[in-house]
Amino acid sequence: MKKNLRFLLCLLYSGLIGLLLLPMSAMAFSCTSNGVAIGGSGTFTIPIDVALNKTTSNITLTDMSTYTNCSGQSGYTDALRTTGATISPMLTSLGYTGFSVIGGATYNYPLGTVCVWPDSNCSTNYPNLANVPLQVKIGIQRVAMINGTGTTIPAGTEIARLQVQQRSNNGVVGQVI
């Protein structure tokens, strides 16, 4: 009887140790852009190559769905929303304004709060998602013809800025510019 009890206790103890050593998966909101994790607060730069001329009136600078994915968990009410967007004063002086296409709808700058993930409504009732592309395009459009000889925009100049903020059960978690 003592032998059986000792055997059962050892088996129970071994089972508990085994459970503690099993890897636990953790779901959390995260985004990656070009394979680089984006999280917390900070700035993420997206290089673009654009040429402007007098006949160009509407240009998509970047389609983030081609390189940025986010994932989250519905039970934590994960979401991502914009808090603002601007374009370079240099482009404004040339007669351009900015716009974003988010979930198929076009929003002109200045851009306020718009949900961008998991959808344009910041839904909280969705299945656990993994690697869902961020459906955001950033662009510029000519709204005025400014006479002049043209301007050279130096390499490395900030063309546009999109500010986003993450939300979860813990409140606002971080802001990425």
Secondary structure, 3 states (H helix, E strand, C coil): CHHHHHHHHHHHHHHHHHHHHCCCCCCCCEEEECCEEECCCECCCCCCCCCCCCCCCEEEEEEHHHCEEEEECHHHCCEEEEEEEEECHHHHHCCEEEEEEECCEEEECCCCCCEEECCCCCCCCCCCEEEEECCEEEEEEECCCCCCCCCCCCCCCCCEEEEEEEEECCEEEEEEC
